[in-house]
Amino acid sequence: MKMTRKMILTGTMVITLTILGCKQQKKNDSDVDAAAQTSMEEEAPKITLEKLEGSPAYEDASLSLNGPKTIQVADAGEVDFAFEVNNYELGAQTKSPNAEKLANSGKGQHIHFIVDNQPYSAHYEPVFKKEVPEGVHHLVAFLSRSYHESVKNNNSVVVRKLEVGSNPEDSIGLDMQAPTLIYSRPKGEYSGTDTENLMLDFFVLNTTLSEDGNKVRATINGQEFLVTEWAPHIIKGLPSGEVTIQLELINAEGNPIPGPFNNVTRTVTLKK
């Protein structure tokens, strides 16, 4: 069968149009993918960090530890702790608008009790028992508002080393006179409206924070913030699921300040 010039040209045009059509389809698909990616980026919530204000100061509130009397504890296990609280009411609800917008304890104001910079336990009475394993441990306890914001003054915190057991070993090596960062919030699981405003709060010992001095670097789901004032902050725009918070105590040049507690990472869960 003989193919005419017209037939050959027609076939060539079909092939050319097919190739052009495929290229155009790929371009259209790429445009759709790019648009979808842009839309997803626009829809993704932006994490923000802003200073929390409006809390009562409790400048005269104080916390002291009456027992154990010495840093030596003979046996590991349950240890009796007896605190004394002045100018502050444990169990009372903190009178502040912040109690409405933050995760708030129905049991009221309390003590945050922290051993070796591990997650705190909340205590609504000044006397209680805690399990403490053998070894050298570092206790930090401070007064907390009902919505878990720490009371920050020179008398609202207790720092104590405990030597537990007959031959305790110090596996941490904390210099209790050196600049130290103690993590407090956020902690645990949040649900419903409590996920909208998460409080970032910590305690600093033996140092101050400033724009041209020591700072805390907060990395929240990979996004970095510099905290230059010792104050609680509100985290907004967090997605549901697991949220990772890393806090680092750094100097004016942005370098880590040595210390076993000065770089801590915690994970919390948000269920909306």
TIFIBA-226506 format. One record per residue: residue number from 1; x, y, z of N, C-alpha, C, O in turn. Coordinates in nm, 3 decimals. Layout:
N
NUM_X_Y_Z_X_Y_Z_X_Y_Z_X_Y_Z
...
***
This chain:
272
1_0.086_-0.119_0.000_0.000_0.000_0.000_0.088_0.123_0.000_0.182_0.129_0.079
2_0.062_0.221_-0.086_0.140_0.343_-0.096_0.081_0.449_-0.004_-0.041_0.469_0.002
3_0.171_0.517_0.068_0.127_0.626_0.157_0.153_0.758_0.087_0.265_0.785_0.043
4_0.051_0.838_0.077_0.064_0.967_0.012_0.128_1.066_0.107_0.134_1.043_0.228
5_0.177_1.180_0.051_0.238_1.285_0.134_0.138_1.339_0.234_0.175_1.372_0.347
6_0.012_1.348_0.196_-0.092_1.399_0.284_-0.110_1.308_0.403_-0.130_1.356_0.515
7_-0.103_1.178_0.382_-0.120_1.081_0.490_-0.003_1.089_0.587_-0.022_1.081_0.708
8_0.119_1.106_0.532_0.238_1.115_0.617_0.232_1.238_0.704_0.262_1.233_0.823
9_0.192_1.351_0.644_0.182_1.476_0.720_0.077_1.464_0.830_0.095_1.511_0.942
10_-0.032_1.401_0.794_-0.140_1.385_0.892_-0.092_1.303_1.010_-0.120_1.339_1.125
11_-0.021_1.195_0.984_0.032_1.112_1.093_0.129_1.188_1.179_0.129_1.176_1.301
12_0.214_1.268_1.114_0.311_1.349_1.189_0.241_1.447_1.279_0.282_1.468_1.393
13_0.133_1.509_1.227_0.058_1.605_1.308_-0.006_1.538_1.428_-0.011_1.595_1.537
14_-0.054_1.416_1.409_-0.117_1.343_1.521_-0.015_1.317_1.629_-0.042_1.337_1.747
15_0.108_1.270_1.588_0.214_1.242_1.685_0.253_1.369_1.758_0.270_1.369_1.880
16_0.269_1.479_1.683_0.309_1.607_1.742_0.205_1.655_1.840_0.239_1.699_1.950
17_0.077_1.647_1.801_-0.030_1.693_1.891_-0.037_1.607_2.016_-0.066_1.658_2.125
18_-0.010_1.479_2.001_-0.011_1.389_2.118_0.097_1.427_2.216_0.074_1.434_2.337
19_0.219_1.454_2.164_0.331_1.492_2.250_0.301_1.625_2.320_0.324_1.639_2.440
20_0.251_1.721_2.244_0.216_1.850_2.302_0.109_1.836_2.409_0.112_1.903_2.512
21_0.014_1.747_2.381_-0.095_1.725_2.477_-0.041_1.668_2.607_-0.085_1.707_2.716
22_0.055_1.572_2.596_0.114_1.513_2.717_0.190_1.617_2.796_0.180_1.624_2.919
23_0.268_1.700_2.722_0.344_1.805_2.791_0.252_1.902_2.862_0.278_1.943_2.975
24_0.143_1.939_2.795_0.047_2.033_2.854_-0.019_1.972_2.978_-0.043_2.040_3.077
25_-0.048_1.839_2.969_-0.111_1.771_3.083_-0.017_1.770_3.203_-0.058_1.793_3.316
26_0.113_1.742_3.175_0.211_1.742_3.283_0.223_1.879_3.345_0.235_1.892_3.467
27_0.220_1.984_3.261_0.228_2.121_3.311_0.108_2.152_3.398_0.119_2.210_3.506
28_-0.010_2.110_3.348_-0.132_2.134_3.426_-0.127_2.062_3.560_-0.165_2.117_3.664
29_-0.077_1.936_3.556_-0.064_1.860_3.681_0.032_1.929_3.776_0.008_1.934_3.897
30_0.144_1.982_3.721_0.242_2.050_3.805_0.182_2.175_3.867_0.205_2.206_3.984
31_0.103_2.248_3.786_0.038_2.368_3.837_-0.059_2.335_3.950_-0.067_2.406_4.049
32_-0.132_2.225_3.933_-0.227_2.182_4.036_-0.154_2.144_4.164_-0.194_2.181_4.274
33_-0.042_2.067_4.146_0.036_2.026_4.263_0.093_2.147_4.335_0.090_2.153_4.458
34_0.144_2.244_4.259_0.200_2.364_4.319_0.094_2.444_4.392_0.116_2.496_4.501
35_-0.023_2.453_4.330_-0.134_2.526_4.393_-0.179_2.457_4.520_-0.209_2.522_4.620
36_-0.183_2.324_4.515_-0.223_2.248_4.635_-0.122_2.266_4.747_-0.158_2.281_4.863
37_0.009_2.265_4.710_0.113_2.285_4.809_0.103_2.423_4.872_0.115_2.438_4.993
38_0.082_2.524_4.787_0.067_2.661_4.837_-0.052_2.672_4.928_-0.047_2.737_5.033
39_-0.163_2.607_4.888_-0.284_2.610_4.971_-0.260_2.545_5.106_-0.306_2.595_5.209
40_-0.187_2.431_5.105_-0.158_2.362_5.230_-0.072_2.448_5.320_-0.092_2.453_5.441
41_0.029_2.518_5.259_0.115_2.604_5.336_0.038_2.721_5.396_0.063_2.762_5.509
42_-0.058_2.774_5.318_-0.139_2.885_5.368_-0.230_2.840_5.481_-0.255_2.915_5.575
43_-0.279_2.716_5.472_-0.370_2.665_5.572_-0.299_2.620_5.699_-0.361_2.617_5.806
44_-0.170_2.585_5.690_-0.096_2.537_5.807_-0.087_2.648_5.911_-0.047_2.760_5.878
45_-0.124_2.620_6.035_-0.121_2.724_6.138_0.021_2.769_6.166_0.114_2.688_6.166
46_0.039_2.897_6.191_0.168_2.953_6.225_0.181_2.956_6.376_0.095_3.010_6.446
47_0.288_2.898_6.428_0.310_2.895_6.572_0.360_3.032_6.616_0.452_3.087_6.556
48_0.300_3.086_6.721_0.342_3.214_6.776_0.368_3.199_6.925_0.315_3.109_6.991
49_0.449_3.290_6.977_0.483_3.291_7.118_0.468_3.434_7.168_0.533_3.525_7.115
50_0.384_3.454_7.269_0.363_3.589_7.321_0.363_3.587_7.474_0.319_3.490_7.536
51_0.412_3.694_7.532_0.424_3.703_7.677_0.286_3.699_7.742_0.192_3.763_7.695
52_0.275_3.623_7.851_0.152_3.616_7.929_0.154_3.726_8.034_0.251_3.742_8.107
53_0.046_3.801_8.041_0.035_3.909_8.139_-0.099_3.896_8.213_-0.186_3.819_8.172
54_-0.112_3.972_8.322_-0.239_3.976_8.393_-0.249_3.885_8.514_-0.356_3.873_8.573
55_-0.138_3.820_8.552_-0.140_3.733_8.669_-0.106_3.812_8.795_-0.023_3.903_8.790
56_-0.169_3.779_8.909_-0.129_3.843_9.035_0.016_3.807_9.067_0.059_3.695_9.044
57_0.090_3.904_9.121_0.235_3.888_9.137_0.273_3.799_9.255_0.370_3.723_9.246
58_0.200_3.806_9.364_0.234_3.732_9.486_0.379_3.757_9.526_0.455_3.664_9.551
59_0.416_3.884_9.533_0.555_3.920_9.563_0.598_3.878_9.702_0.717_3.855_9.726
60_0.502_3.866_9.796_0.537_3.830_9.934_0.521_3.681_9.962_0.548_3.636_10.074
61_0.478_3.604_9.863_0.458_3.460_9.885_0.593_3.393_9.909_0.693_3.428_9.845
62_0.596_3.296_10.000_0.721_3.227_10.028_0.698_3.078_10.050_0.592_3.035_10.094
63_0.801_3.002_10.018_0.801_2.857_10.034_0.932_2.817_10.101_1.039_2.858_10.057
64_0.923_2.736_10.206_1.043_2.686_10.271_1.024_2.538_10.303_0.911_2.490_10.310
65_1.136_2.466_10.321_1.131_2.323_10.347_1.175_2.296_10.491_1.289_2.326_10.528
66_1.086_2.241_10.570_1.117_2.208_10.709_1.169_2.066_10.725_1.237_2.038_10.824
67_1.139_1.979_10.636_1.186_1.841_10.647_1.188_1.775_10.510_1.101_1.802_10.428
68_1.287_1.689_10.484_1.388_1.643_10.580_1.485_1.754_10.623_1.514_1.846_10.547
69_1.533_1.743_10.748_1.615_1.847_10.806_1.754_1.853_10.744_1.813_1.961_10.734
70_1.808_1.738_10.703_1.942_1.734_10.647_1.935_1.683_10.503_1.832_1.635_10.458
71_2.049_1.694_10.433_2.051_1.648_10.295_2.068_1.497_10.286_2.052_1.438_10.180
72_2.102_1.434_10.400_2.121_1.289_10.400_1.991_1.217_10.436_1.928_1.249_10.537
73_1.952_1.122_10.353_1.837_1.036_10.380_1.887_0.893_10.382_1.947_0.847_10.285
74_1.863_0.822_10.493_1.926_0.691_10.514_1.886_0.587_10.410_1.971_0.515_10.358
75_1.756_0.580_10.380_1.708_0.472_10.294_1.629_0.525_10.174_1.555_0.623_10.184
76_1.646_0.457_10.061_1.566_0.490_9.944_1.421_0.447_9.968_1.394_0.359_10.050
77_1.330_0.510_9.895_1.188_0.478_9.912_1.111_0.604_9.946_1.147_0.713_9.902
78_1.005_0.589_10.023_0.922_0.703_10.057_0.995_0.798_10.152_1.047_0.757_10.256
79_0.997_0.925_10.113_1.058_1.029_10.196_0.949_1.128_10.233_0.868_1.167_10.149
80_0.946_1.168_10.361_0.849_1.266_10.408_0.901_1.406_10.381_1.011_1.443_10.423
81_0.819_1.485_10.310_0.853_1.624_10.284_0.752_1.714_10.356_0.631_1.692_10.348
82_0.804_1.814_10.425_0.717_1.908_10.497_0.757_2.050_10.459_0.862_2.100_10.500
83_0.672_2.114_10.380_0.696_2.252_10.337_0.617_2.349_10.426_0.518_2.312_10.490
84_0.663_2.472_10.426_0.590_2.579_10.493_0.559_2.686_10.390_0.647_2.732_10.317
85_0.433_2.727_10.384_0.387_2.824_10.286_0.337_2.948_10.359_0.258_2.937_10.453
86_0.381_3.064_10.316_0.336_3.190_10.376_0.290_3.287_10.269_0.346_3.293_10.160
87_0.185_3.363_10.302_0.129_3.465_10.213_0.085_3.405_10.079_0.094_3.469_9.974
88_0.036_3.283_10.086_-0.011_3.213_9.966_-0.101_3.100_10.011_-0.070_3.030_10.108
89_-0.212_3.081_9.942_-0.310_2.980_9.984_-0.311_2.862_9.887_-0.357_2.874_9.774
90_-0.261_2.750_9.933_-0.271_2.629_9.853_-0.418_2.586_9.844_-0.492_2.598_9.942
91_-0.458_2.538_9.727_-0.596_2.492_9.708_-0.692_2.599_9.663_-0.805_2.567_9.624
92_-0.651_2.725_9.665_-0.738_2.834_9.621_-0.726_2.852_9.470_-0.621_2.826_9.411
93_-0.834_2.898_9.409_-0.830_2.932_9.267_-0.766_3.069_9.249_-0.802_3.164_9.319
94_-0.671_3.079_9.157_-0.606_3.207_9.131_-0.705_3.302_9.063_-0.768_3.267_8.964
95_-0.717_3.420_9.119_-0.810_3.519_9.064_-0.743_3.596_8.951_-0.672_3.694_8.974
96_-0.768_3.550_8.831_-0.709_3.611_8.712_-0.785_3.564_8.589_-0.830_3.450_8.585
97_-0.799_3.650_8.488_-0.860_3.606_8.361_-0.785_3.490_8.297_-0.842_3.416_8.217
98_-0.657_3.474_8.332_-0.577_3.366_8.274_-0.629_3.229_8.313_-0.605_3.130_8.244
99_-0.702_3.222_8.426_-0.758_3.094_8.469_-0.864_3.045_8.371_-0.893_2.925_8.365
100_-0.923_3.137_8.295_-1.027_3.100_8.199_-0.971_3.057_8.065_-1.032_2.977_7.994
101_-0.855_3.109_8.027_-0.803_3.080_7.893_-0.692_2.976_7.891_-0.648_2.934_7.784
102_-0.645_2.935_8.011_-0.539_2.836_8.018_-0.588_2.709_8.087_-0.689_2.711_8.157
103_-0.518_2.599_8.066_-0.549_2.477_8.139_-0.536_2.506_8.288_-0.430_2.548_8.335
104_-0.643_2.485_8.362_-0.651_2.526_8.502_-0.685_2.407_8.591_-0.772_2.327_8.557
105_-0.618_2.397_8.704_-0.645_2.288_8.796_-0.766_2.321_8.883_-0.771_2.425_8.948
106_-0.861_2.231_8.883_-0.978_2.249_8.969_-0.945_2.239_9.117_-1.025_2.280_9.201
107_-0.827_2.185_9.149_-0.785_2.173_9.288_-0.716_2.298_9.340_-0.685_2.309_9.458
108_-0.693_2.394_9.250_-0.639_2.523_9.293_-0.488_2.534_9.289_-0.419_2.458_9.220
109_-0.439_2.631_9.365_-0.296_2.661_9.370_-0.220_2.548_9.439_-0.276_2.477_9.523
110_-0.094_2.531_9.403_-0.022_2.414_9.449_0.130_2.435_9.445_0.178_2.545_9.416
111_0.202_2.330_9.476_0.348_2.329_9.469_0.391_2.241_9.352_0.345_2.128_9.339
112_0.480_2.292_9.268_0.544_2.210_9.167_0.670_2.150_9.228_0.761_2.223_9.269
113_0.674_2.019_9.234_0.782_1.946_9.300_0.861_1.872_9.193_0.807_1.783_9.127
114_0.989_1.908_9.174_1.069_1.857_9.063_1.197_1.796_9.116_1.271_1.860_9.191
115_1.225_1.673_9.078_1.349_1.605_9.115_1.430_1.577_8.988_1.382_1.512_8.896
116_1.551_1.628_8.985_1.644_1.606_8.873_1.586_1.654_8.740_1.609_1.593_8.635
117_1.512_1.763_8.746_1.454_1.827_8.626_1.363_1.734_8.546_1.348_1.750_8.425
118_1.303_1.636_8.615_1.204_1.550_8.554_1.067_1.618_8.563_1.053_1.716_8.636
119_0.966_1.569_8.490_0.832_1.632_8.499_0.785_1.643_8.644_0.803_1.551_8.724
120_0.726_1.756_8.676_0.688_1.785_8.815_0.568_1.701_8.859_0.490_1.651_8.778
121_0.555_1.689_8.991_0.431_1.642_9.051_0.369_1.761_9.124_0.441_1.842_9.182
122_0.235_1.771_9.120_0.165_1.883_9.183_0.114_1.841_9.320_0.059_1.733_9.337
123_0.135_1.928_9.419_0.094_1.898_9.556_0.013_2.015_9.612_0.056_2.130_9.610
124_-0.106_1.981_9.662_-0.201_2.082_9.708_-0.201_2.096_9.860_-0.273_2.178_9.916
125_-0.120_2.015_9.925_-0.097_2.024_10.069_0.052_2.040_10.093_0.132_1.993_10.011
126_0.092_2.105_10.201_0.236_2.130_10.223_0.314_2.010_10.272_0.437_2.011_10.271
127_0.245_1.905_10.316_0.312_1.786_10.368_0.270_1.666_10.284_0.151_1.643_10.263
128_0.369_1.589_10.237_0.338_1.473_10.152_0.458_1.380_10.149_0.566_1.415_10.197
129_0.439_1.262_10.091_0.545_1.163_10.076_0.578_1.148_9.927_0.490_1.158_9.841
130_0.705_1.124_9.898_0.748_1.099_9.760_0.852_0.988_9.758_0.938_0.979_9.846
131_0.842_0.903_9.655_0.943_0.800_9.634_1.070_0.863_9.577_1.066_0.933_9.476
132_1.181_0.839_9.643_1.309_0.891_9.596_1.409_0.776_9.593_1.437_0.716_9.697
133_1.464_0.743_9.476_1.559_0.631_9.468_1.694_0.666_9.529_1.723_0.783_9.557
134_1.777_0.565_9.547_1.911_0.587_9.601_1.994_0.669_9.504_1.982_0.655_9.382
135_2.079_0.755_9.559_2.166_0.838_9.477_2.165_0.982_9.523_2.101_1.017_9.622
136_2.236_1.065_9.449_2.237_1.208_9.476_2.136_1.274_9.383_2.144_1.259_9.261
137_2.041_1.348_9.442_1.932_1.409_9.365_1.923_1.559_9.393_1.968_1.607_9.497
138_1.865_1.629_9.298_1.855_1.774_9.309_1.707_1.812_9.304_1.639_1.793_9.203
139_1.660_1.866_9.414_1.519_1.901_9.430_1.499_2.050_9.404_1.571_2.135_9.458
140_1.400_2.081_9.321_1.354_2.219_9.303_1.203_2.218_9.320_1.133_2.144_9.251
141_1.154_2.301_9.411_1.009_2.312_9.434_0.973_2.459_9.438_1.046_2.540_9.495
142_0.860_2.494_9.376_0.817_2.635_9.377_0.666_2.643_9.377_0.597_2.548_9.340
143_0.615_2.757_9.420_0.472_2.780_9.425_0.416_2.798_9.284_0.482_2.856_9.197
144_0.295_2.749_9.263_0.232_2.756_9.131_0.089_2.807_9.144_0.017_2.771_9.237
145_0.050_2.892_9.052_-0.088_2.936_9.044_-0.176_2.820_9.000_-0.125_2.716_8.959
146_-0.307_2.836_9.009_-0.396_2.724_8.975_-0.384_2.684_8.829_-0.411_2.569_8.794
147_-0.343_2.777_8.741_-0.324_2.744_8.599_-0.176_2.716_8.569_-0.131_2.728_8.455
148_-0.102_2.679_8.673_0.033_2.621_8.662_0.143_2.721_8.629_0.253_2.681_8.593
149_0.116_2.850_8.641_0.223_2.949_8.624_0.301_2.961_8.755_0.241_2.979_8.861
150_0.432_2.951_8.748_0.515_2.956_8.869_0.518_3.097_8.926_0.512_3.196_8.853
151_0.526_3.103_9.059_0.544_3.230_9.129_0.694_3.257_9.131_0.772_3.175_9.181
152_0.735_3.372_9.077_0.877_3.399_9.055_0.925_3.509_9.148_0.916_3.628_9.115
153_0.976_3.471_9.263_1.047_3.566_9.348_1.155_3.490_9.424_1.163_3.367_9.415
154_1.237_3.562_9.498_1.351_3.497_9.564_1.310_3.400_9.674_1.390_3.314_9.713
155_1.187_3.412_9.724_1.145_3.329_9.836_1.042_3.223_9.800_0.998_3.147_9.886
156_1.003_3.216_9.671_0.897_3.123_9.630_0.950_2.988_9.587_0.873_2.902_9.543
157_1.080_2.966_9.599_1.143_2.845_9.547_1.235_2.783_9.653_1.298_2.854_9.731
158_1.240_2.651_9.653_1.332_2.576_9.738_1.423_2.494_9.648_1.376_2.422_9.560
159_1.554_2.504_9.671_1.652_2.425_9.597_1.733_2.345_9.700_1.791_2.403_9.792
160_1.735_2.214_9.684_1.799_2.131_9.786_1.862_2.008_9.720_1.802_1.946_9.632
161_1.982_1.974_9.764_2.044_1.848_9.722_2.008_1.742_9.824_2.009_1.768_9.945
162_1.976_1.622_9.776_1.943_1.509_9.863_2.038_1.394_9.835_2.057_1.355_9.720
163_2.096_1.340_9.939_2.182_1.223_9.928_2.108_1.106_9.992_2.090_1.101_10.114
164_2.065_1.014_9.908_1.977_0.905_9.954_2.051_0.772_9.949_2.113_0.738_9.848
165_2.045_0.698_10.059_2.109_0.568_10.066_2.240_0.572_10.142_2.288_0.678_10.182
166_2.297_0.454_10.162_2.419_0.444_10.243_2.544_0.487_10.167_2.640_0.533_10.229
167_2.545_0.473_10.035_2.662_0.512_9.956_2.616_0.576_9.825_2.637_0.520_9.718
168_2.554_0.694_9.833_2.495_0.755_9.714_2.600_0.803_9.615_2.703_0.858_9.654
169_2.573_0.783_9.487_2.661_0.830_9.381_2.595_0.944_9.306_2.475_0.941_9.279
170_2.675_1.044_9.273_2.625_1.159_9.198_2.646_1.135_9.049_2.756_1.155_8.997
171_2.541_1.091_8.981_2.550_1.061_8.837_2.516_1.183_8.751_2.526_1.176_8.629
172_2.476_1.294_8.815_2.433_1.412_8.740_2.541_1.519_8.737_2.568_1.577_8.632
173_2.602_1.545_8.851_2.711_1.642_8.856_2.667_1.786_8.840_2.732_1.864_8.771
174_2.555_1.821_8.902_2.505_1.959_8.893_2.578_2.050_8.990_2.591_2.018_9.109
175_2.627_2.163_8.940_2.679_2.269_9.026_2.561_2.357_9.065_2.508_2.430_8.982
176_2.519_2.349_9.190_2.397_2.418_9.232_2.414_2.568_9.246_2.319_2.639_9.279
177_2.534_2.618_9.219_2.558_2.763_9.217_2.568_2.817_9.075_2.580_2.938_9.056
178_2.563_2.731_8.976_2.579_2.771_8.836_2.443_2.806_8.775_2.340_2.763_8.826
179_2.441_2.884_8.666_2.315_2.913_8.597_2.246_2.784_8.554_2.305_2.698_8.490
180_2.118_2.773_8.591_2.046_2.647_8.570_1.904_2.675_8.522_1.837_2.767_8.569
181_1.860_2.594_8.428_1.726_2.603_8.371_1.643_2.485_8.419_1.686_2.370_8.408
182_1.524_2.513_8.473_1.434_2.409_8.520_1.304_2.417_8.440_1.236_2.519_8.442
183_1.270_2.309_8.369_1.150_2.304_8.286_1.026_2.284_8.374_1.029_2.211_8.473
184_0.915_2.353_8.335_0.789_2.334_8.409_0.672_2.300_8.315_0.617_2.190_8.324
185_0.634_2.392_8.226_0.520_2.370_8.136_0.559_2.402_7.993_0.654_2.476_7.972
186_0.487_2.346_7.892_0.367_2.261_7.901_0.401_2.118_7.940_0.516_2.075_7.933
187_0.297_2.046_7.982_0.317_1.911_8.034_0.193_1.827_8.008_0.080_1.873_8.027
188_0.215_1.702_7.964_0.106_1.605_7.955_0.019_1.617_7.832_0.069_1.636_7.721
189_-0.111_1.606_7.852_-0.208_1.602_7.743_-0.309_1.715_7.757_-0.354_1.747_7.867
190_-0.342_1.776_7.644_-0.439_1.886_7.640_-0.551_1.849_7.544_-0.528_1.781_7.444
191_-0.673_1.892_7.575_-0.786_1.863_7.487_-0.882_1.982_7.486_-0.883_2.065_7.576
192_-0.964_1.986_7.380_-1.067_2.090_7.370_-1.006_2.229_7.363_-0.905_2.250_7.295
193_-1.067_2.324_7.433_-1.020_2.463_7.429_-0.883_2.482_7.495_-0.816_2.582_7.470
194_-0.841_2.387_7.578_-0.710_2.397_7.641_-0.597_2.391_7.539_-0.484_2.432_7.570
195_-0.625_2.341_7.418_-0.521_2.331_7.316_-0.494_2.464_7.247_-0.394_2.478_7.176
196_-0.581_2.562_7.268_-0.569_2.689_7.196_-0.457_2.777_7.252_-0.392_2.849_7.178
197_-0.436_2.770_7.383_-0.333_2.851_7.449_-0.253_2.763_7.544_-0.301_2.729_7.653
198_-0.133_2.727_7.505_-0.046_2.648_7.592_0.055_2.741_7.657_0.119_2.822_7.590
199_0.069_2.727_7.789_0.165_2.812_7.858_0.304_2.749_7.858_0.322_2.632_7.892
200_0.402_2.831_7.819_0.543_2.793_7.830_0.597_2.860_7.956_0.595_2.982_7.968
201_0.645_2.779_8.050_0.694_2.835_8.176_0.811_2.752_8.227_0.816_2.631_8.206
202_0.904_2.818_8.293_1.024_2.753_8.343_1.077_2.835_8.460_1.033_2.947_8.484
203_1.172_2.777_8.531_1.240_2.849_8.639_1.387_2.862_8.603_1.446_2.767_8.551
204_1.445_2.977_8.630_1.590_2.994_8.611_1.653_3.021_8.747_1.599_3.096_8.828
205_1.768_2.960_8.770_1.841_2.974_8.895_1.979_3.032_8.868_2.044_2.996_8.770
206_2.022_3.122_8.954_2.158_3.178_8.951_2.189_3.256_8.824_2.305_3.265_8.783
207_2.087_3.312_8.763_2.110_3.393_8.644_1.989_3.481_8.617_1.882_3.460_8.675
208_2.006_3.577_8.530_1.895_3.658_8.480_1.894_3.647_8.328_1.994_3.608_8.267
209_1.781_3.683_8.268_1.768_3.681_8.122_1.757_3.825_8.071_1.696_3.910_8.136
210_1.815_3.850_7.955_1.807_3.983_7.895_1.838_3.974_7.747_1.888_3.872_7.699
211_1.809_4.082_7.674_1.833_4.083_7.529_1.982_4.076_7.497_2.021_4.019_7.395
212_2.067_4.135_7.584_2.210_4.134_7.555_2.287_4.042_7.649_2.409_4.052_7.661
213_2.216_3.953_7.717_2.281_3.859_7.808_2.232_3.717_7.785_2.206_3.677_7.671
214_2.219_3.641_7.892_2.169_3.504_7.881_2.024_3.502_7.836_1.948_3.594_7.866
215_1.987_3.396_7.764_1.852_3.383_7.709_1.810_3.237_7.715_1.891_3.148_7.743
216_1.684_3.214_7.687_1.634_3.078_7.668_1.590_3.064_7.523_1.508_3.142_7.474
217_1.645_2.966_7.455_1.603_2.937_7.318_1.497_2.827_7.325_1.523_2.716_7.373
218_1.378_2.859_7.275_1.267_2.763_7.272_1.247_2.718_7.128_1.226_2.800_7.039
219_1.254_2.587_7.106_1.229_2.532_6.973_1.102_2.448_6.981_1.099_2.344_7.047
220_0.998_2.495_6.914_0.866_2.433_6.922_0.830_2.377_6.785_0.809_2.452_6.690
221_0.823_2.245_6.776_0.800_2.178_6.646_0.894_2.231_6.539_0.853_2.252_6.424
222_1.019_2.253_6.576_1.121_2.296_6.481_1.131_2.446_6.461_1.223_2.492_6.394
223_1.039_2.523_6.517_1.040_2.668_6.501_1.106_2.732_6.623_1.067_2.703_6.737
224_1.207_2.819_6.601_1.286_2.875_6.710_1.233_3.010_6.757_1.188_3.092_6.677
225_1.241_3.030_6.889_1.207_3.158_6.952_1.314_3.188_7.057_1.367_3.096_7.119
226_1.344_3.316_7.077_1.435_3.357_7.183_1.356_3.425_7.292_1.283_3.521_7.266
227_1.369_3.377_7.414_1.301_3.435_7.529_1.405_3.514_7.607_1.500_3.456_7.661
228_1.388_3.645_7.613_1.489_3.732_7.675_1.442_3.789_7.808_1.510_3.873_7.867
229_1.328_3.744_7.855_1.275_3.790_7.984_1.219_3.669_8.059_1.151_3.585_8.001
230_1.248_3.662_8.187_1.196_3.551_8.266_1.049_3.577_8.295_1.013_3.641_8.394
231_0.967_3.525_8.208_0.822_3.545_8.216_0.754_3.430_8.144_0.813_3.371_8.053
232_0.632_3.398_8.184_0.558_3.294_8.112_0.516_3.345_7.975_0.497_3.465_7.956
233_0.501_3.254_7.880_0.458_3.288_7.745_0.346_3.194_7.701_0.332_3.083_7.753
234_0.268_3.239_7.605_0.159_3.160_7.549_0.197_3.112_7.410_0.237_3.191_7.324
235_0.186_2.981_7.388_0.210_2.922_7.256_0.074_2.909_7.188_-0.019_2.849_7.242
236_0.064_2.965_7.067_-0.060_2.956_6.989_-0.030_2.896_6.852_0.084_2.896_6.806
237_-0.136_2.846_6.788_-0.123_2.794_6.652_-0.066_2.655_6.644_-0.012_2.617_6.540
238_-0.076_2.578_6.750_-0.020_2.443_6.749_-0.114_2.345_6.679_-0.236_2.355_6.695
239_-0.061_2.251_6.603_-0.145_2.150_6.540_-0.184_2.042_6.639_-0.125_2.031_6.746
240_-0.282_1.964_6.603_-0.319_1.848_6.686_-0.209_1.743_6.680_-0.129_1.740_6.586
241_-0.206_1.657_6.780_-0.107_1.550_6.783_0.006_1.583_6.878_-0.010_1.661_6.972
242_0.122_1.524_6.851_0.237_1.544_6.938_0.307_1.676_6.906_0.327_1.712_6.790
243_0.343_1.747_7.012_0.416_1.873_7.000_0.546_1.858_7.079_0.545_1.814_7.194
244_0.657_1.894_7.016_0.788_1.882_7.080_0.839_2.020_7.119_0.843_2.112_7.037
245_0.879_2.033_7.245_0.932_2.159_7.297_1.071_2.136_7.351_1.092_2.051_7.438
246_1.167_2.210_7.299_1.305_2.205_7.349_1.340_2.340_7.408_1.320_2.443_7.344
247_1.394_2.340_7.530_1.441_2.463_7.593_1.591_2.452_7.617_1.640_2.350_7.665
248_1.663_2.560_7.582_1.808_2.564_7.602_1.846_2.697_7.668_1.798_2.802_7.627
249_1.930_2.691_7.767_1.986_2.812_7.827_2.112_2.848_7.751_2.206_2.768_7.745
250_2.114_2.967_7.693_2.227_3.009_7.609_2.281_3.143_7.656_2.212_3.218_7.726
251_2.405_3.174_7.616_2.465_3.301_7.655_2.439_3.408_7.549_2.365_3.385_7.454
252_2.501_3.524_7.566_2.477_3.637_7.477_2.516_3.607_7.333_2.459_3.663_7.240
253_2.614_3.519_7.316_2.659_3.482_7.180_2.578_3.369_7.120_2.604_3.329_7.006
254_2.480_3.317_7.193_2.397_3.209_7.142_2.455_3.071_7.166_2.405_2.972_7.112
255_2.559_3.063_7.249_2.622_2.934_7.278_2.559_2.872_7.402_2.521_2.943_7.495
256_2.547_2.738_7.405_2.488_2.671_7.521_2.567_2.698_7.648_2.690_2.697_7.646
257_2.497_2.722_7.758_2.560_2.735_7.889_2.569_2.595_7.950_2.467_2.528_7.963
258_2.688_2.551_7.987_2.704_2.414_8.039_2.616_2.390_8.162_2.593_2.479_8.243
259_2.567_2.268_8.172_2.485_2.229_8.285_2.396_2.113_8.247_2.341_2.113_8.137
260_2.379_2.014_8.333_2.302_1.894_8.298_2.154_1.919_8.274_2.087_1.836_8.213
261_2.101_2.032_8.321_1.958_2.060_8.305_1.931_2.169_8.202_1.816_2.206_8.180
262_2.035_2.221_8.139_2.020_2.341_8.056_1.979_2.315_7.912_1.972_2.408_7.831
263_1.954_2.191_7.878_1.901_2.154_7.747_1.803_2.040_7.768_1.843_1.927_7.795
264_1.675_2.070_7.757_1.572_1.970_7.788_1.467_1.968_7.677_1.429_2.073_7.624
265_1.421_1.849_7.643_1.318_1.833_7.540_1.201_1.754_7.598_1.221_1.650_7.660
266_1.080_1.804_7.577_0.960_1.735_7.624_0.859_1.725_7.508_0.863_1.804_7.414
267_0.771_1.627_7.519_0.665_1.608_7.420_0.531_1.612_7.491_0.512_1.546_7.593
268_0.438_1.689_7.435_0.301_1.693_7.487_0.206_1.655_7.374_0.244_1.658_7.257
269_0.084_1.621_7.410_-0.015_1.576_7.312_-0.137_1.667_7.314_-0.191_1.699_7.420
270_-0.181_1.708_7.194_-0.298_1.792_7.181_-0.409_1.713_7.111_-0.388_1.658_7.003
271_-0.526_1.709_7.174_-0.643_1.643_7.116_-0.755_1.746_7.105_-0.813_1.787_7.205
272_-0.784_1.786_6.981_-0.883_1.893_6.962_-1.021_1.835_6.936_-1.117_1.909_6.918
***
